Amino acid sequence: MPSSHEAQLRLLLDAFERGERPPLSGAEGREALELVTGLYASAFTGRPVHREELTVDTPFYHRPGGGEL
């Protein structure tokens, strides 16, 4: 299954080239990343992970798998 990253990046770059706002705001993008990060953290830890747990000092903040950089 192909990744949707290319399509998402194309939308962002096209908006910038036209001088328009991107389809989503930075805050909306961050919310999506927090959701996905929480899902990964929960899958790896085997427990529910709440948004407020995803702080800069947790391994999942920097890498979805939680491993070392």
Buried (B, 14 or more C-beta within 10 A) or exposed (E): EEEEEEEBEEEBEEBEEEEEEBEBEEEEBEEEEEEEBBEBBBEBEEEEBEEEBBEEEEBBBEEBEBEEE
